[in-house]
Amino acid sequence: MGLLLHGSRTVSDILAVLLACLAIYTAGFGVFDNVIYYGLIVAIALCVSFLAVDRDAAPVRTLVVLLQIALAGLFVYLSWEWILFMLEQEEYLLEAETSQLIMAWMGFAVIGFATWQLFGTPMLAVFLLVALYVLMPSSWWGAGESWTRVAENLWYSSDGVYGRPVEVVGRTVLVFIVFGAVLQTSGAGQVLLKLAFSATGRFAGGAAHASIVGSALFGTMSGAAVANVVSTGVFTIPIIKRAGFKPKFAGGVEAAASTGGQIMPPVMGVVAFMMADVTGIAYVNIVLAAVIPALFYYMSLFAVVLIESRKLGIGAIPPEDRETMTRQDWLESLSFFLPLALLVVLLISGRTVQFAGYYALIAASVLSLLLFPKFRHPQQWWRALVSAGKTAATLLVIVAAVGFIIGVINMTGVGLKLAQSILSVSGSSLMLSLILVMIGCLVMGMGVPTVPAYLIIAVVMGPALQKLGVSTISAHMFMVYFGILSVVTPPVALAAFAAAPLAGAKPMATGMEALRISIAGFIIPFLFVFHPDILLISGFTVFGLIWSVLAFLLSTWLIATSLARFERYALPRWQCLLRLFCAIIVLVPEFIPAFVAAIAGCALLFAHHMSGKSHSIPLTDKNGR
């Protein structure tokens, strides 16, 4: 049994490296053949996932391993048959035989099983409900499609499992996964954490601020909220707790900060690449539009931490415990900053995304070899490629499943039906429509990774927003943000639940705290619609941009202090409610009521500041720091 298990995992590692190498080759030299390439990478992805058997996966280990190997072999055969059929179809007009249609459904079943194994019950439930809907008779509220037509449209075509999601990930996204794996394996991640603690150590609540900065920097490499929590939270959460913060707050800060990594340019958790494909908007324009909102989000996290530090009397990290960046540290940090700068420069110059990613990867690899001696060992390179390949395999499995879901939505027109339902319920109220779409995005994103969540949401909810006159980029940024924020929204707050055991806190309590800490993230998407100047899209005005920035900053501070019921000292309940009211009104698109609310909000802050002189303000902790 041990030999079988070891062999299965070894083959999985080898295939993961092969997938990573294919990603590098494709980014640098292009796809050698579309049909062969997409069939190959999806087959490899399924094999990597099935053969990487967990040693403690089930009590009957031998049966588990044999089942995984059998499923991997079955999908390889199905992929081979798919490639042969599609290549022949390029020359002749073919009609799939009954046996081939059955094989298509076998492929759907294997992908559904892999989805459940990797992402759990929520994603499987979505997959099965969609499959049930498309086959169910129309008299039972289904689409009433025949199983043969579904197989033809979603397997033997470019609008299903092997559709646009697989194409975009295979061509563009995978090289950035390798890029992030190289930086993390080489040691750049540890340098970034040290930089974060060094930059924030002298601020009150510096440990929590360091978590925010570190997660933002890590987010540019990984962009996965749960992975960010696990990788940075192991170091940051214990330090935050030692500073005096409650366990649930420590976990909540890490979850909220890691979630922001998915909206942090230029990589944005690879969702920016998918948005560029779905909308037709240039990737550079999407990244530019995301800059100010991302800064808004992280500034709001800093504000929450500052208020909590004042409330608990937590000071800065003691000087003797602060991290200091040495000359060598600054030199090693170039392995992260220079490739990132090269990536931005190439994108601005008009190069393709995959071209920029390829040369950024080369720059990161060369610098890592020069600056990190341990990375010169072949074993470290192997680890980086295995890590990248397994992450890529996981992403390909989920986008293959999403391809099936999107194919059903396009095939049945259910997305347009839902858009019409939203419009009929909300009438002419844009705000009500936005709230309904927000709820839909949060529900669809619960338990589902960001990329598939966005793809499903964009197809289903996008038409509703655009019919209301919302611009394409505003609508899609709105959906992206709420799809991302679902990972800190109870009851299925995946990022918060991942942080809870690291913090020694209850998962639901950590989720509620993460929700409170990241509350500004729920405001920002509405700015995309009511104050689109912050997206820097064509036609924005300087006054509109300045007003949007000032209104958001004021609103965020009012909300953060009211929810904490503290600013310089404890706030009475009536003032908290008044602050919340002003914070909401200041963001409305009509200038007069917004301006009046801004004056009222500033008056509340000024009155609080003046009356604070007669209060004892806890600016230091019990040790006098």
C-alpha positions as CSV (number, residue, x, y, z in Angstrom):
1,M,0.0,0.0,0.0
2,G,2.8,2.4,0.9
3,L,4.5,1.8,-2.5
4,L,1.2,2.4,-4.3
5,L,0.5,5.6,-2.4
6,H,4.1,6.9,-2.9
7,G,4.0,6.1,-6.7
8,S,0.7,7.9,-7.1
9,R,1.9,11.0,-5.4
10,T,5.2,10.9,-7.4
11,V,3.4,10.7,-10.7
12,S,1.2,13.6,-9.5
13,D,4.2,15.7,-8.8
14,I,5.8,14.9,-12.2
15,L,2.6,15.8,-14.0
16,A,2.4,19.0,-12.0
17,V,5.8,20.0,-13.1
18,L,4.9,19.1,-16.7
19,L,1.8,21.4,-16.4
20,A,3.9,24.3,-15.1
21,C,6.4,23.8,-17.9
22,L,3.6,23.9,-20.5
23,A,2.4,27.1,-18.9
24,I,5.8,28.7,-19.3
25,Y,6.2,27.4,-22.9
26,T,2.8,28.7,-23.9
27,A,3.3,32.2,-22.4
28,G,6.7,32.5,-24.2
29,F,6.0,30.8,-27.6
30,G,2.2,30.4,-27.9
31,V,-0.2,27.5,-28.2
32,F,1.1,24.8,-30.6
33,D,-2.4,23.5,-31.3
34,N,-5.6,24.7,-29.6
35,V,-7.4,21.3,-29.5
36,I,-4.4,19.3,-28.4
37,Y,-3.3,21.9,-25.8
38,Y,-6.6,22.4,-24.1
39,G,-7.4,18.7,-24.1
40,L,-3.9,18.0,-22.7
41,I,-3.9,20.6,-19.9
42,V,-7.4,19.6,-18.6
43,A,-6.4,15.9,-18.6
44,I,-3.2,16.6,-16.8
45,A,-5.0,18.8,-14.3
46,L,-7.5,16.0,-13.5
47,C,-4.7,13.5,-13.1
48,V,-2.7,15.8,-10.8
49,S,-5.7,16.2,-8.6
50,F,-6.7,12.6,-8.5
51,L,-3.2,11.1,-8.0
52,A,-2.2,13.6,-5.2
53,V,-3.9,11.3,-2.7
54,D,-4.0,12.5,0.9
55,R,-2.5,9.9,3.2
56,D,-5.4,10.3,5.6
57,A,-8.1,10.7,3.0
58,A,-10.1,7.7,4.1
59,P,-9.9,4.6,6.4
60,V,-9.7,2.2,3.4
61,R,-6.7,3.7,1.8
62,T,-6.0,1.1,-0.9
63,L,-9.5,1.5,-2.3
64,V,-9.2,5.3,-2.3
65,V,-5.9,5.2,-4.2
66,L,-7.2,2.6,-6.7
67,L,-10.4,4.7,-7.3
68,Q,-8.3,7.9,-7.9
69,I,-6.0,6.1,-10.3
70,A,-9.0,4.6,-12.1
71,L,-10.7,8.0,-12.5
72,A,-7.4,9.5,-13.7
73,G,-7.0,6.8,-16.3
74,L,-10.7,7.1,-17.4
75,F,-10.4,10.9,-18.0
76,V,-7.2,10.5,-19.9
77,Y,-9.0,8.1,-22.2
78,L,-12.0,10.4,-22.5
79,S,-9.7,13.4,-23.3
80,W,-7.9,11.3,-26.0
81,E,-11.2,10.5,-27.6
82,W,-12.2,14.2,-27.4
83,I,-9.0,15.3,-29.1
84,L,-9.4,12.8,-31.9
85,F,-13.0,13.8,-32.5
86,M,-12.3,17.6,-32.5
87,L,-9.3,17.3,-34.8
88,E,-11.4,15.2,-37.2
89,Q,-14.2,17.7,-36.9
90,E,-11.9,20.5,-38.1
91,E,-11.8,18.7,-41.5
92,Y,-15.2,17.0,-41.8
93,L,-18.7,17.7,-40.5
94,L,-19.2,15.0,-37.9
95,E,-22.1,14.0,-35.8
96,A,-21.3,12.4,-32.4
97,E,-22.3,8.8,-32.0
98,T,-24.3,7.5,-29.1
99,S,-21.2,6.0,-27.5
100,Q,-19.4,9.3,-27.8
101,L,-22.3,11.2,-26.2
102,I,-22.2,8.7,-23.3
103,M,-18.5,9.4,-22.9
104,A,-19.3,13.1,-22.7
105,W,-21.5,12.6,-19.7
106,M,-18.9,10.4,-18.2
107,G,-16.5,13.3,-18.6
108,F,-19.1,15.6,-16.9
109,A,-19.4,13.1,-14.0
110,V,-15.6,12.9,-13.5
111,I,-15.2,16.7,-13.5
112,G,-18.1,17.0,-11.0
113,F,-16.4,14.4,-8.7
114,A,-13.1,16.2,-8.9
115,T,-14.8,19.5,-8.1
116,W,-16.4,18.0,-5.0
117,Q,-13.1,16.5,-3.9
118,L,-11.2,19.8,-4.3
119,F,-13.8,22.4,-3.3
120,G,-16.3,20.5,-1.2
121,T,-20.1,20.3,-1.2
122,P,-21.1,24.0,-2.1
123,M,-19.5,23.8,-5.6
124,L,-20.7,20.3,-6.2
125,A,-24.2,21.4,-5.3
126,V,-24.1,24.2,-7.9
127,F,-22.8,21.8,-10.5
128,L,-25.5,19.2,-9.8
129,L,-28.3,21.8,-9.7
130,V,-27.3,23.2,-13.0
131,A,-27.1,19.7,-14.5
132,L,-30.5,18.8,-13.1
133,Y,-32.0,22.1,-14.3
134,V,-30.9,21.6,-17.9
135,L,-32.3,18.1,-18.1
136,M,-35.5,18.6,-16.1
137,P,-38.7,19.0,-18.1
138,S,-40.0,22.5,-18.6
139,S,-43.3,21.5,-16.7
140,W,-41.1,21.0,-13.7
141,W,-39.4,24.4,-14.0
142,G,-36.5,22.9,-15.9
143,A,-34.9,23.7,-19.3
144,G,-36.2,20.5,-20.9
145,E,-33.0,19.9,-23.0
146,S,-32.2,16.4,-24.2
147,W,-29.1,14.7,-22.8
148,T,-27.7,14.3,-26.3
149,R,-27.9,18.0,-27.1
150,V,-26.3,18.9,-23.8
151,A,-23.4,16.5,-24.6
152,E,-23.0,17.9,-28.1
153,N,-23.1,21.6,-27.0
154,L,-21.0,21.3,-23.8
155,W,-18.5,18.7,-24.6
156,Y,-17.9,18.6,-28.3
157,S,-17.8,22.4,-28.8
158,S,-16.1,25.5,-27.6
159,D,-18.9,26.6,-25.3
160,G,-18.7,24.2,-22.5
161,V,-16.1,22.3,-20.5
162,Y,-13.4,23.3,-23.0
163,G,-14.8,26.8,-23.5
164,R,-13.5,30.3,-22.8
165,P,-12.6,29.9,-19.1
166,V,-10.2,27.0,-19.9
167,E,-8.8,29.0,-22.9
168,V,-8.1,32.1,-20.9
169,V,-6.6,30.3,-18.0
170,G,-4.5,28.1,-20.2
171,R,-3.2,30.9,-22.4
172,T,-2.8,33.7,-19.9
173,V,-3.3,32.9,-16.2
174,L,-1.0,29.8,-15.6
175,V,2.2,31.7,-16.1
176,F,1.3,34.1,-13.3
177,I,0.8,31.1,-11.0
178,V,4.3,29.9,-11.8
179,F,5.5,33.5,-11.2
180,G,4.0,33.6,-7.7
181,A,5.3,30.1,-6.9
182,V,8.9,31.1,-7.8
183,L,8.7,34.1,-5.5
184,Q,7.2,32.3,-2.6
185,T,9.6,29.3,-2.8
186,S,12.7,31.4,-3.3
187,G,12.2,33.3,0.0
188,A,10.8,36.6,-1.3
189,G,7.7,36.0,0.8
190,Q,9.7,36.1,4.1
191,V,11.4,39.3,3.0
192,L,8.0,40.9,2.3
193,L,6.7,40.0,5.7
194,K,9.9,41.5,7.3
195,L,9.3,44.6,5.2
196,A,5.7,44.8,6.4
197,F,6.7,44.6,10.1
198,S,9.5,47.1,9.6
199,A,7.2,49.6,8.0
200,T,4.4,49.4,10.5
201,G,6.2,48.6,13.8
202,R,6.1,52.1,15.2
203,F,2.4,52.6,14.7
204,A,-0.2,51.8,17.4
205,G,-1.3,48.3,16.8
206,G,1.7,47.8,14.5
207,A,1.4,44.0,14.5
208,A,-2.1,44.2,12.9
209,H,-1.0,46.8,10.5
210,A,1.9,44.5,9.4
211,S,-0.6,41.8,8.7
212,I,-2.5,44.2,6.4
213,V,0.7,45.2,4.5
214,G,2.0,41.7,4.3
215,S,-1.2,40.3,3.0
216,A,-1.5,43.1,0.4
217,L,2.0,42.2,-0.9
218,F,1.4,38.5,-0.8
219,G,-1.9,39.1,-2.7
220,T,0.0,40.3,-5.7
221,M,1.7,36.9,-5.8
222,S,-1.1,34.5,-4.9
223,G,-4.3,36.4,-5.0
224,A,-6.1,33.5,-3.2
225,A,-7.7,34.6,0.1
226,V,-7.5,31.2,1.9
227,A,-4.0,30.5,0.7
228,N,-3.0,34.0,1.8
229,V,-4.5,33.4,5.3
230,V,-2.6,30.1,5.7
231,S,0.7,31.4,4.4
232,T,0.9,34.8,6.3
233,G,-1.5,34.1,9.1
234,V,0.8,31.5,10.7
235,F,3.3,34.3,11.4
236,T,1.1,37.3,11.8
237,I,-1.9,36.1,13.9
238,P,0.2,35.0,17.0
239,I,2.0,38.4,16.9
240,I,-1.3,40.3,16.7
241,K,-2.6,38.3,19.7
242,R,0.6,38.9,21.7
243,A,0.1,42.7,21.1
244,G,-3.1,42.5,23.1
245,F,-5.8,42.1,20.4
246,K,-8.5,39.5,21.0
247,P,-8.2,36.2,19.1
248,K,-11.2,36.8,16.9
249,F,-10.0,40.3,15.9
250,A,-6.5,38.8,15.0
251,G,-8.2,36.2,12.8
252,G,-10.6,38.8,11.4
253,V,-7.8,41.2,10.4
254,E,-5.8,38.5,8.7
255,A,-8.9,37.3,6.8
256,A,-10.0,40.8,5.7
257,A,-6.4,41.7,4.6
258,S,-5.9,38.4,2.7
259,T,-9.2,38.9,1.0
260,G,-8.0,42.3,-0.3
261,G,-5.2,40.5,-2.1
262,Q,-7.7,39.5,-4.8
263,I,-8.4,43.2,-5.6
264,M,-4.8,44.3,-5.4
265,P,-3.3,45.2,-8.9
266,P,-1.7,44.1,-11.0
267,V,-2.5,40.4,-10.7
268,M,-5.8,40.7,-8.7
269,G,-6.1,37.0,-8.0
270,V,-6.1,36.4,-11.8
271,V,-9.7,37.6,-11.9
272,A,-8.6,40.7,-13.9
273,F,-7.6,38.4,-16.8
274,M,-11.0,36.8,-16.8
275,M,-12.7,40.2,-16.7
276,A,-10.7,41.4,-19.6
277,D,-11.9,38.4,-21.6
278,V,-15.5,38.7,-20.6
279,T,-15.9,42.4,-21.1
280,G,-13.4,43.1,-23.9
281,I,-11.9,45.9,-21.9
282,A,-8.1,46.1,-22.0
283,Y,-6.3,44.4,-19.1
284,V,-4.3,47.6,-18.4
285,N,-7.5,49.7,-18.1
286,I,-9.0,47.2,-15.6
287,V,-5.8,47.3,-13.5
288,L,-5.9,51.1,-13.6
289,A,-9.5,51.2,-12.6
290,A,-8.7,48.9,-9.6
291,V,-5.9,51.0,-8.1
292,I,-7.9,53.6,-6.1
293,P,-10.5,51.1,-4.9
294,A,-7.8,48.8,-3.7
295,L,-6.1,51.6,-1.8
296,F,-9.5,52.6,-0.3
297,Y,-10.0,49.1,1.0
298,Y,-6.6,48.8,2.7
299,M,-6.8,52.3,4.1
300,S,-10.1,51.4,5.7
301,L,-8.5,48.3,7.3
302,F,-5.8,50.6,8.7
303,A,-8.5,52.9,10.1
304,V,-10.3,50.0,11.8
305,V,-7.0,48.7,13.4
306,L,-6.1,52.2,14.6
307,I,-9.5,52.6,16.3
308,E,-9.3,49.2,17.9
309,S,-5.8,50.0,19.1
310,R,-7.0,53.2,20.8
311,K,-10.0,51.4,22.3
312,L,-7.8,48.7,23.9
313,G,-4.9,51.0,24.7
314,I,-2.5,49.0,22.5
315,G,0.6,50.9,21.5
316,A,3.4,50.3,19.0
317,I,5.6,47.3,18.9
318,P,8.4,47.8,21.5
319,P,11.6,49.1,19.8
320,E,13.6,46.1,20.8
321,D,11.1,43.8,19.1
322,R,10.7,45.7,15.9
323,E,12.0,44.3,12.6
324,T,14.7,46.3,10.8
325,M,15.4,46.0,7.2
326,T,19.1,45.3,6.5
327,R,20.9,46.2,3.3
328,Q,20.7,42.5,2.4
329,D,17.0,42.5,3.0
330,W,16.4,45.5,0.7
331,L,18.6,43.8,-1.9
332,E,16.5,40.6,-1.7
333,S,13.3,42.6,-1.9
334,L,14.3,43.5,-5.5
335,S,13.4,39.9,-6.5
336,F,9.8,41.0,-5.9
337,F,9.7,44.7,-6.9
338,L,11.7,44.6,-10.1
339,P,9.7,41.8,-11.8
340,L,6.5,43.6,-10.7
341,A,7.8,46.9,-12.2
342,L,8.8,45.1,-15.4
343,L,5.3,43.6,-15.6
344,V,3.6,47.0,-15.3
345,V,6.0,48.6,-17.8
346,L,5.4,45.9,-20.4
347,L,1.7,46.1,-20.0
348,I,1.6,49.9,-20.3
349,S,3.8,49.6,-23.4
350,G,1.1,47.6,-25.1
351,R,2.5,44.1,-24.8
352,T,0.2,41.1,-24.3
353,V,-0.5,39.9,-20.8
354,Q,1.1,36.5,-21.4
355,F,4.2,38.2,-22.9
356,A,4.5,40.5,-19.8
357,G,4.0,37.5,-17.5
358,Y,6.6,35.4,-19.3
359,Y,9.4,38.1,-19.0
360,A,8.4,39.0,-15.4
361,L,8.8,35.3,-14.6
362,I,12.2,35.2,-16.2
363,A,13.3,38.3,-14.3
364,A,12.0,36.8,-11.0
365,S,13.8,33.6,-11.6
366,V,17.1,35.2,-12.4
367,L,16.9,37.6,-9.5
368,S,15.9,34.7,-7.1
369,L,18.9,32.7,-8.3
370,L,21.2,35.6,-7.7
371,L,19.8,36.8,-4.3
372,F,18.8,33.6,-2.6
373,P,21.6,31.0,-2.7
374,K,19.3,28.2,-1.4
375,F,17.1,28.6,-4.4
376,R,20.0,27.5,-6.6
377,H,19.5,23.9,-5.5
378,P,17.5,21.9,-8.0
379,Q,15.2,20.6,-5.3
380,Q,14.0,24.2,-4.6
381,W,13.1,24.6,-8.3
382,W,11.3,21.3,-8.3
383,R,9.3,22.4,-5.3
384,A,8.4,25.7,-7.0
385,L,7.2,23.9,-10.2
386,V,5.3,21.3,-8.2
387,S,3.5,24.0,-6.2
388,A,2.7,26.0,-9.3
389,G,1.5,22.9,-11.2
390,K,-0.8,21.8,-8.4
391,T,-2.3,25.3,-8.0
392,A,-2.8,25.4,-11.8
393,A,-4.4,22.0,-11.8
394,T,-6.9,23.0,-9.1
395,L,-7.8,26.2,-11.1
396,L,-8.2,24.2,-14.4
397,V,-10.5,21.7,-12.7
398,I,-12.8,24.4,-11.4
399,V,-12.9,26.4,-14.6
400,A,-13.7,23.3,-16.5
401,A,-16.7,22.8,-14.2
402,V,-17.6,26.5,-14.6
403,G,-17.4,26.1,-18.4
404,F,-20.2,23.5,-18.0
405,I,-22.2,25.8,-15.9
406,I,-21.8,28.8,-18.2
407,G,-22.6,26.6,-21.2
408,V,-25.9,25.7,-19.6
409,I,-26.7,29.3,-18.8
410,N,-25.9,30.4,-22.4
411,M,-27.8,27.4,-23.8
412,T,-31.0,27.9,-21.8
413,G,-31.0,31.7,-21.5
414,V,-31.5,31.5,-17.8
415,G,-29.2,34.5,-17.2
416,L,-31.4,36.8,-19.2
417,K,-34.5,35.4,-17.4
418,L,-32.9,36.2,-14.0
419,A,-32.0,39.7,-15.2
420,Q,-35.6,40.3,-16.2
421,S,-36.8,39.0,-12.8
422,I,-34.5,41.4,-11.0
423,L,-35.7,44.3,-13.1
424,S,-39.3,43.4,-12.6
425,V,-38.9,43.2,-8.8
426,S,-36.9,46.4,-8.4
427,G,-38.9,48.4,-11.0
428,S,-37.0,51.6,-11.9
429,S,-35.0,51.7,-8.6
430,L,-31.3,51.4,-9.3
431,M,-30.5,51.1,-5.6
432,L,-32.9,48.2,-5.0
433,S,-31.5,46.5,-8.1
434,L,-28.0,46.9,-6.8
435,I,-28.9,45.5,-3.5
436,L,-30.5,42.4,-5.1
437,V,-27.5,41.9,-7.3
438,M,-25.2,42.3,-4.2
439,I,-27.2,39.6,-2.4
440,G,-27.0,37.3,-5.4
441,C,-23.2,37.8,-5.7
442,L,-22.6,37.1,-2.0
443,V,-24.8,34.0,-2.1
444,M,-23.2,32.7,-5.4
445,G,-19.7,33.4,-4.1
446,M,-20.1,31.5,-0.8
447,G,-17.9,28.4,-0.8
448,V,-16.9,29.1,-4.4
449,P,-13.4,30.4,-5.4
450,T,-13.2,33.9,-6.8
451,V,-12.6,33.1,-10.5
452,P,-15.5,30.7,-11.0
453,A,-17.7,32.9,-8.7
454,Y,-17.0,35.9,-10.9
455,L,-17.6,34.0,-14.1
456,I,-21.0,32.6,-13.0
457,I,-22.0,36.0,-11.5
458,A,-21.0,37.9,-14.6
459,V,-23.1,35.7,-16.9
460,V,-26.1,35.7,-14.6
461,M,-26.1,39.2,-13.1
462,G,-24.2,41.2,-15.6
463,P,-27.2,41.7,-18.0
464,A,-29.4,43.1,-15.2
465,L,-26.9,45.8,-14.3
466,Q,-26.2,46.8,-17.8
467,K,-29.9,47.1,-18.6
468,L,-30.1,49.6,-15.8
469,G,-27.6,51.9,-17.6
470,V,-24.5,51.0,-15.5
471,S,-21.3,51.1,-17.5
472,T,-19.6,47.7,-18.3
473,I,-16.6,48.3,-16.1
474,S,-18.6,49.6,-13.2
475,A,-21.0,46.6,-13.4
476,H,-18.2,44.1,-13.5
477,M,-16.2,45.7,-10.8
478,F,-19.3,45.7,-8.7
479,M,-19.8,42.0,-9.2
480,V,-16.1,41.2,-8.6
481,Y,-16.0,43.0,-5.3
482,F,-19.1,41.3,-3.9
483,G,-18.0,37.9,-5.2
484,I,-14.6,38.4,-3.4
485,L,-16.2,39.7,-0.2
486,S,-18.3,36.5,0.1
487,V,-15.2,34.8,1.6
488,V,-15.6,37.1,4.7
489,T,-19.4,37.0,4.8
490,P,-21.0,34.5,7.2
491,P,-22.4,31.9,7.2
492,V,-19.8,30.6,4.7
493,A,-16.8,32.9,5.3
494,L,-14.0,30.7,4.0
495,A,-11.1,33.1,4.7
496,A,-12.4,33.8,8.2
497,F,-12.9,30.1,8.9
498,A,-9.4,29.4,7.8
499,A,-8.0,32.1,10.1
500,A,-10.1,31.0,13.1
501,P,-8.1,27.9,14.1
502,L,-4.8,29.8,13.7
503,A,-6.2,32.4,16.1
504,G,-7.8,30.0,18.5
505,A,-11.1,31.6,18.0
506,K,-14.6,30.4,17.1
507,P,-15.2,30.4,13.3
508,M,-18.5,32.3,13.3
509,A,-17.2,34.9,15.7
510,T,-14.1,35.4,13.5
511,G,-16.4,35.7,10.5
512,M,-18.5,38.4,12.1
513,E,-15.4,40.3,13.1
514,A,-13.9,40.0,9.6
515,L,-17.2,41.3,8.2
516,R,-17.0,44.3,10.6
517,I,-13.3,45.0,9.7
518,S,-13.9,44.8,6.0
519,I,-17.2,46.8,6.0
520,A,-15.7,49.5,3.7
521,G,-15.4,46.8,1.1
522,F,-19.2,46.7,1.0
523,I,-19.3,50.5,0.3
524,I,-16.8,50.6,-2.5
525,P,-18.8,48.7,-5.1
526,F,-21.6,51.2,-4.8
527,L,-19.1,54.0,-5.5
528,F,-18.4,52.3,-8.9
529,V,-22.0,53.0,-9.9
530,F,-22.7,56.3,-8.1
531,H,-19.2,57.8,-8.3
532,P,-17.5,56.1,-11.3
533,D,-14.8,58.8,-11.3
534,I,-12.8,56.6,-8.9
535,L,-12.4,54.1,-11.7
536,L,-10.4,56.6,-13.7
537,I,-12.5,55.7,-16.8
538,S,-12.7,58.0,-19.8
539,G,-14.7,61.1,-19.1
540,F,-13.9,61.3,-15.4
541,T,-13.5,64.8,-13.9
542,V,-10.9,66.0,-11.4
543,F,-13.6,67.4,-9.1
544,G,-15.6,64.2,-9.3
545,L,-12.5,62.2,-8.3
546,I,-11.5,64.5,-5.4
547,W,-15.1,64.5,-4.1
548,S,-15.4,60.7,-4.4
549,V,-12.1,60.3,-2.4
550,L,-13.0,62.7,0.3
551,A,-16.6,61.4,0.6
552,F,-15.3,57.8,0.9
553,L,-12.7,58.7,3.5
554,L,-15.2,60.5,5.6
555,S,-17.8,57.8,5.3
556,T,-15.3,55.1,6.1
557,W,-14.1,56.8,9.3
558,L,-17.7,57.5,10.4
559,I,-18.7,53.9,9.9
560,A,-15.6,52.4,11.5
561,T,-15.9,54.6,14.6
562,S,-19.7,54.0,14.9
563,L,-19.4,50.2,14.7
564,A,-16.5,50.2,17.2
565,R,-18.5,52.7,19.3
566,F,-15.2,54.5,19.9
567,E,-13.0,57.2,18.5
568,R,-10.9,59.1,21.0
569,Y,-13.2,57.8,23.8
570,A,-16.4,55.8,23.9
571,L,-19.3,57.0,21.7
572,P,-22.9,57.2,22.9
573,R,-25.4,55.1,21.0
574,W,-27.2,58.1,19.5
575,Q,-24.0,59.5,18.1
576,C,-23.1,56.1,16.5
577,L,-26.5,56.1,14.8
578,L,-26.1,59.7,13.6
579,R,-22.6,58.9,12.2
580,L,-24.0,55.9,10.3
581,F,-26.8,58.1,8.8
582,C,-24.3,60.7,7.7
583,A,-21.9,58.1,6.3
584,I,-24.6,56.7,4.1
585,I,-26.0,60.0,2.8
586,V,-22.6,61.4,2.0
587,L,-22.2,58.7,-0.7
588,V,-25.4,59.4,-2.6
589,P,-24.9,60.8,-6.1
590,E,-26.9,64.0,-5.5
591,F,-24.4,66.6,-4.5
592,I,-26.5,68.8,-2.2
593,P,-27.7,66.2,0.3
594,A,-24.2,64.6,0.2
595,F,-22.5,67.9,0.9
596,V,-24.9,68.6,3.8
597,A,-24.2,65.1,5.2
598,A,-20.5,65.8,4.9
599,I,-20.7,69.0,6.8
600,A,-22.8,67.3,9.5
601,G,-20.3,64.4,9.7
602,C,-17.3,66.8,10.0
603,A,-19.2,68.7,12.7
604,L,-19.6,65.5,14.7
605,L,-15.9,64.7,14.4
606,F,-14.9,68.2,15.4
607,A,-17.2,68.3,18.4
608,H,-15.9,64.9,19.5
609,H,-12.3,66.1,19.2
610,M,-13.0,69.2,21.2
611,S,-14.8,67.4,24.0
612,G,-12.1,64.7,24.0
613,K,-9.8,67.2,25.8
614,S,-11.8,66.7,28.9
615,H,-11.6,62.8,28.7
616,S,-8.8,60.5,29.6
617,I,-7.7,59.1,26.3
618,P,-5.9,55.7,26.3
619,L,-3.1,56.2,23.8
620,T,-0.7,53.8,25.5
621,D,-1.0,50.3,26.8
622,K,-0.6,49.1,30.3
623,N,3.2,48.9,29.9
624,G,3.3,52.5,28.9
625,R,4.1,51.8,25.3
